[in-house]
Amino acid sequence: MNEASDPEAFATATPAGEDAKQTTTAGAIVVIGAGQAGQSLAETLRKHGYSGRIVLIGEEPVRPYQRPPLSKKYLLGEMEEDRLYFRPEAYYDEHRIELRLGARVDSVDLTTRTVALAGGETIAFDKLAFTTGSRPRMLPAAIGGDLKGVYAVRSLADIDAMGPHCTAGKSVLIVGGGYIGLEAASVTAKLGLKTTVVEMAPRILARVASEATSDYFMRLHGAHGVDIKTGVGLDRLEGDGAVSRAVLTDGTAMDVDLVVVGIGIEPNSEIAEAAGVPVENGIAVDQTGRTLSQDVYAAGDCASFPWQGTRIRLESVQNAIDQAEVAARAMLGQEARYEPVPWFWSDQYDVKLQIVGLSQGHDQTVVRPGKDEWSQSIWYFRDGDLISVDAMNDPRAYMVGKRLLEMGRTPEQTAVQDPDLDLKSLLK
């Protein structure tokens, strides 16, 4: 058995409170990764009384910022860059959080308790947190993935590079029919680009949603002129330095001005693994955010944790914030456990999709109609128990589903199907 999979290994490791008591007001905490989780962790440390040194290290040259608006309001020109940032520059000085921006970590030495930066600087720590996030999977260079005009949708630099090319009349190919790809398609279509999505699976969202949800978003994108091709993938990209043509696996060739890649993300766990921290689909932590390496914690996209008898890794803003807060409190010896009811959202055109729970492994679904054509909810059950809800333009269904999951209650499926039933009555 992998050490990280063994709950007894975590149970017999030094409890978070024992080693944290020594540094609740002194010492140095180094946080590697200046995204949502890193920001949340640093802020929580100060909020809960930590007065020692905090160093927040980020590879990007800008201070921590929100990622969800990048591919939506920011790309659409509806949000200025200044509004992306979590805090003004003065905040970090006022709260004595040392920002090391544009800094790449070369290695971590758990014996000497030091972090080595690419520029040669070494930073000592008493406690260490990995909030290194994740990175997009990219197309291999062998099929043209390194051509100019091929973009990921992950960082401010990605969107700044892609933005000037997203002009009406151009053709864009989006590779991947998951939420990343579909959100990108909704924006490029709105900007007037001829938008095509290719998805190798038989349907879009096949890994994460029911056929009913897939059908809903096929109709939605079709209504906005997006051409979605399922059961077909990308064979190769062609061009003289810059992409100009795409050849699909069915032999179809198409002229393209740019390509957006949305084929998933991978956790940034290599630095931790090289240091000897156990990794299992991300940096393995317990429900306090603690790894099996003493005084080392992790949170956010890069961390996997125990949940309902298995180990999962969540890629969401909610997870980054909440798990980081728990890890920060555990570093200070305070009692906290991360036991989430996962929730997510996706904005596409004028539709807000809200998801609560995880639908994987469901064996039955119930479709509840909403107040109009684009309002409905999908309720997922496994062995008779409610496990998840997809709510499209139906905030009440989302709210009620979330409360039911938090309470561990399952409604009668016939009640859920009744469009005349007030969903709030299910909470009584």
C-alpha positions in Angstrom: 0.0 0.0 0.0 1.2 3.5 -0.8 2.2 5.2 2.4 0.0 8.2 1.6 -3.1 5.9 1.2 -2.7 4.5 4.7 -4.7 6.4 7.2 -2.7 4.9 10.0 0.4 6.5 8.7 -1.2 10.0 9.2 -2.6 8.9 12.5 0.8 8.0 13.9 2.6 11.0 12.5 3.3 13.9 14.8 -0.1 15.7 15.5 -0.3 19.1 14.0 -0.9 20.8 17.3 2.2 19.4 19.0 4.9 20.8 16.6 2.9 23.9 15.9 2.8 25.2 19.5 6.5 26.1 19.3 6.0 28.6 16.4 2.5 30.1 16.8 4.1 33.5 17.4 7.7 33.1 16.1 9.7 31.4 13.5 9.3 31.5 9.7 6.6 30.1 7.5 7.3 29.8 3.8 4.4 29.3 1.4 5.3 28.1 -2.1 2.7 29.2 -4.5 1.0 32.6 -4.7 -2.4 31.8 -6.0 -5.8 31.6 -4.3 -4.7 28.9 -1.8 -1.4 30.7 -0.9 -3.1 34.0 -0.4 -5.8 32.4 1.7 -3.2 30.6 3.9 -1.1 33.7 4.5 -4.1 35.8 5.4 -5.5 33.1 7.7 -2.1 32.9 9.6 -2.2 36.6 10.4 -5.9 36.5 11.2 -5.4 33.8 13.7 -2.5 35.4 15.5 0.6 34.3 13.9 3.2 37.1 14.3 6.3 35.5 12.8 7.8 35.8 9.4 5.7 34.8 6.4 7.2 34.5 2.9 4.9 34.0 0.0 6.7 32.8 -3.2 5.1 33.0 -6.6 6.5 32.3 -10.1 4.4 34.9 -11.8 5.7 38.5 -11.8 2.4 39.9 -10.4 0.8 39.7 -7.0 -1.9 37.1 -6.2 -5.0 37.4 -8.3 -8.4 35.8 -9.1 -8.3 33.3 -12.0 -12.0 32.6 -12.8 -12.6 36.1 -14.3 -9.6 35.8 -16.6 -11.3 33.8 -19.3 -14.6 35.5 -18.9 -15.0 39.2 -17.8 -11.3 40.0 -18.3 -11.0 38.5 -21.8 -14.3 40.2 -22.7 -13.0 43.5 -21.6 -15.6 43.8 -18.8 -13.1 43.8 -16.0 -9.9 45.8 -15.6 -6.7 44.2 -14.4 -6.6 46.0 -11.1 -9.9 44.4 -10.1 -8.3 40.9 -10.5 -5.9 41.3 -7.6 -6.9 40.0 -4.2 -5.3 42.9 -2.3 -3.5 46.2 -3.0 0.2 46.2 -2.8 0.1 48.1 0.5 -1.7 45.1 2.1 1.3 42.9 2.1 3.6 45.5 3.7 0.9 46.3 6.3 0.5 42.6 7.2 4.2 41.8 7.0 3.8 39.2 4.2 7.0 39.1 2.1 6.1 38.6 -1.5 8.7 37.0 -3.7 7.3 37.4 -7.2 8.8 36.1 -10.4 10.6 33.6 -8.2 11.0 29.9 -9.2 11.8 27.3 -6.5 14.6 25.0 -7.5 14.4 22.7 -4.6 13.4 22.1 -1.0 15.6 20.5 1.6 13.6 19.1 4.5 16.7 18.2 6.5 18.2 21.8 6.5 14.7 23.3 6.3 15.5 25.5 3.4 14.0 26.5 0.1 16.4 27.3 -2.7 15.3 29.8 -5.4 16.5 29.7 -9.0 18.4 33.0 -8.5 20.6 31.4 -5.8 18.7 32.8 -2.7 18.0 30.3 0.1 15.1 30.9 2.6 15.0 29.0 5.9 11.7 27.9 7.3 10.2 26.5 10.5 7.1 25.4 8.7 6.4 25.0 5.0 3.2 25.0 2.9 2.9 23.9 -0.7 0.1 25.8 -2.5 1.6 25.3 -5.9 -1.7 24.8 -7.7 -1.9 23.1 -11.1 -0.9 23.6 -14.7 -2.9 23.0 -18.0 -2.1 19.9 -20.0 -0.7 21.1 -23.3 -0.6 19.5 -26.8 2.7 17.7 -27.6 5.1 19.6 -29.9 5.1 16.6 -32.2 1.5 17.5 -33.3 2.1 21.2 -33.4 1.4 22.1 -29.8 4.4 24.5 -29.8 3.2 26.6 -32.7 2.3 30.3 -32.1 -1.4 30.8 -31.7 -1.9 27.8 -29.5 -3.1 28.9 -26.0 -4.0 27.6 -22.6 -6.5 29.4 -20.4 -4.8 29.5 -17.0 -2.8 32.6 -16.2 -3.0 36.4 -16.7 -0.1 36.1 -19.2 -2.1 33.5 -21.1 -5.1 35.7 -21.5 -3.0 38.8 -22.3 -1.3 36.9 -25.1 -4.5 35.5 -26.5 -6.7 38.5 -26.1 -5.5 40.6 -29.1 -6.2 37.6 -31.4 -9.8 37.1 -30.2 -11.4 39.4 -32.8 -14.7 39.0 -34.6 -14.5 37.0 -37.8 -11.5 34.8 -36.9 -11.7 31.1 -36.5 -10.8 29.3 -33.3 -10.6 25.6 -32.5 -11.1 24.6 -29.0 -9.7 21.2 -28.1 -11.6 19.6 -25.2 -15.3 19.6 -24.4 -15.0 19.9 -20.6 -15.9 22.9 -18.6 -12.6 24.7 -19.4 -13.2 24.3 -23.2 -16.9 25.1 -23.0 -16.3 28.3 -21.0 -13.7 29.4 -23.6 -16.2 28.6 -26.4 -18.9 30.8 -24.8 -16.5 33.7 -24.7 -15.0 33.4 -28.2 -18.5 33.0 -29.6 -19.6 36.1 -27.8 -16.6 38.0 -29.2 -17.8 37.0 -32.7 -15.2 34.3 -33.5 -16.2 31.3 -35.6 -15.9 28.7 -32.8 -15.5 24.9 -33.2 -15.1 22.5 -30.3 -13.7 19.0 -30.7 -14.2 16.3 -28.0 -12.8 12.8 -28.4 -15.4 11.3 -26.1 -18.9 10.4 -27.4 -20.3 13.5 -25.6 -19.1 16.7 -24.0 -18.7 16.6 -20.2 -18.6 12.8 -20.3 -16.3 12.5 -17.2 -18.1 14.9 -14.9 -21.8 15.1 -15.8 -24.9 13.1 -16.9 -26.2 12.8 -20.4 -28.9 15.3 -19.5 -26.4 17.9 -18.5 -24.3 17.2 -21.7 -27.4 17.5 -23.8 -28.3 20.8 -22.2 -25.0 22.4 -23.0 -24.9 21.0 -26.5 -28.2 22.8 -27.1 -27.0 26.0 -25.4 -23.8 26.2 -27.5 -25.7 25.3 -30.7 -28.1 28.2 -30.0 -25.0 30.5 -30.0 -23.6 29.2 -33.2 -20.8 27.0 -31.8 -20.0 23.8 -33.8 -19.3 21.0 -31.3 -17.9 17.8 -32.8 -18.0 14.8 -30.5 -16.3 11.4 -31.0 -13.5 13.2 -32.9 -10.2 14.6 -31.7 -7.2 16.6 -33.0 -4.7 14.7 -35.1 -2.3 17.6 -35.7 -1.9 21.3 -36.1 0.0 22.7 -39.1 1.5 26.1 -39.9 4.7 27.9 -40.7 5.7 29.0 -37.2 2.1 29.9 -36.3 -0.9 27.7 -36.5 -3.0 28.0 -39.6 -4.6 24.6 -40.1 -6.0 21.7 -38.0 -6.4 18.2 -39.1 -8.9 16.1 -37.1 -8.8 12.4 -36.4 -11.6 11.8 -38.9 -9.5 13.4 -41.6 -11.3 16.7 -41.7 -9.0 19.7 -42.2 -10.0 23.2 -41.2 -8.3 26.6 -41.4 -7.8 28.2 -37.9 -6.4 31.4 -36.6 -5.9 30.2 -33.1 -6.3 27.2 -30.9 -7.4 27.0 -27.3 -6.4 23.9 -25.3 -8.8 22.7 -22.6 -7.8 19.1 -21.9 -7.5 19.2 -18.2 -4.9 20.2 -15.6 -2.2 18.4 -13.6 -1.1 19.2 -10.0 2.2 20.9 -9.5 3.7 18.4 -7.1 7.1 17.8 -8.5 9.1 20.0 -6.1 7.4 18.4 -3.1 8.0 14.9 -4.4 11.6 15.6 -5.1 11.9 16.7 -1.5 10.5 13.4 -0.3 7.0 14.5 0.5 4.5 11.6 -0.4 2.5 12.2 -3.5 -0.7 10.5 -4.7 -2.5 12.3 -7.4 -1.1 15.5 -5.9 0.6 16.1 -2.6 -1.0 13.7 -0.1 -2.4 15.4 3.1 -4.8 14.5 5.9 -7.9 16.4 6.8 -5.9 19.1 8.5 -3.7 19.8 5.4 -0.7 18.1 7.0 1.6 15.8 4.9 3.6 12.9 6.3 6.7 15.1 6.4 6.9 17.0 9.7 6.0 20.7 9.6 5.0 20.4 5.9 1.5 21.2 4.7 -0.3 21.5 1.4 -3.6 23.0 0.1 -5.5 23.8 -3.1 -5.3 22.2 -6.6 -2.0 20.5 -5.7 -3.2 18.6 -2.7 -5.2 15.3 -2.4 -7.1 14.5 0.8 -9.3 11.8 2.3 -13.0 12.1 1.5 -15.8 9.6 2.1 -13.4 6.6 2.1 -11.3 7.6 -0.9 -8.7 10.2 -1.7 -9.6 13.1 -4.0 -8.2 16.3 -5.4 -10.6 19.2 -6.0 -9.9 21.9 -8.5 -12.1 24.8 -7.4 -11.9 28.2 -5.7 -13.9 26.9 -2.8 -11.4 24.1 -2.1 -8.4 26.5 -2.4 -9.8 28.9 0.1 -11.3 26.5 2.6 -8.5 23.9 2.6 -5.8 26.6 3.0 -7.6 28.1 5.9 -7.7 24.7 7.6 -4.0 24.1 6.9 -3.1 27.5 8.3 -5.0 26.9 11.5 -3.4 23.5 11.9 0.0 25.1 11.5 -0.9 27.2 14.5 -2.0 24.2 16.6 -5.7 25.1 16.3 -8.3 22.4 15.9 -9.6 22.3 12.3 -10.6 19.6 9.8 -11.4 19.8 6.2 -14.6 17.9 5.4 -16.2 19.7 2.5 -19.4 19.3 0.6 -17.7 20.2 -2.7 -19.3 22.9 -4.9 -18.4 24.5 -8.2 -19.7 26.9 -10.8 -19.4 27.6 -14.5 -20.6 30.7 -16.4 -21.5 30.2 -20.1 -23.4 32.9 -21.9 -26.3 33.9 -19.7 -26.3 30.6 -17.9 -24.9 30.0 -14.5 -24.3 26.4 -13.7 -23.9 25.6 -10.0 -22.8 22.2 -8.9 -22.8 20.7 -5.4 -21.4 17.3 -4.6 -19.6 14.9 -6.9 -21.7 12.9 -9.4 -19.1 10.3 -10.2 -20.5 6.8 -9.6 -24.1 7.8 -9.8 -26.6 5.1 -11.0 -29.7 7.2 -11.4 -30.6 10.8 -12.3 -33.7 12.9 -12.0 -34.3 15.9 -14.2 -36.3 18.7 -12.7 -37.7 21.4 -15.0 -37.2 25.0 -14.0 -39.1 28.2 -14.7 -38.1 28.5 -18.4 -36.3 26.7 -21.2 -32.8 27.3 -19.9 -33.6 26.7 -16.2 -33.4 23.1 -14.9 -31.6 20.9 -12.4 -30.2 17.4 -12.5 -30.3 15.4 -9.3 -27.8 12.5 -9.0 -28.4 9.4 -6.8 -26.2 6.4 -6.0 -27.8 3.4 -4.2 -30.8 5.6 -3.5 -28.8 8.4 -1.8 -28.5 11.9 -3.1 -24.9 12.6 -4.1 -24.9 15.7 -6.3 -27.0 18.4 -8.1 -26.3 20.3 -11.3 -28.4 23.5 -11.3 -28.6 25.6 -14.5 -30.1 29.0 -13.9 -31.9 27.5 -10.9 -30.3 28.9 -7.7 -33.0 27.5 -5.5 -32.4 23.9 -6.6 -28.7 24.5 -5.9 -29.3 25.9 -2.5 -31.8 23.2 -1.5 -29.5 20.4 -2.8 -26.5 21.8 -0.9 -28.5 22.0 2.3 -29.7 18.4 1.9 -26.2 17.1 1.2 -24.9 19.0 4.3 -27.6 17.4 6.4 -27.0 14.0 4.9 -30.6 13.8 3.8 -32.1 12.3 0.6 -35.4 13.5 -0.8 -38.0 11.3 -2.5 -37.3 11.2 -6.2 -40.9 11.7 -7.1 -40.9 14.9 -5.0 -37.9 16.2 -6.9 -39.6 15.5 -10.2 -42.7 17.4 -9.3 -42.4 20.9 -10.9 -45.2 22.3 -8.6 -43.4 21.3 -5.4 -41.7 24.1 -3.5 -38.2 22.7 -3.1 -37.8 24.4 0.2 -40.4 22.0 1.7 -37.8 19.3 1.3 -35.8 20.9 4.1 -38.5 20.6 6.7 
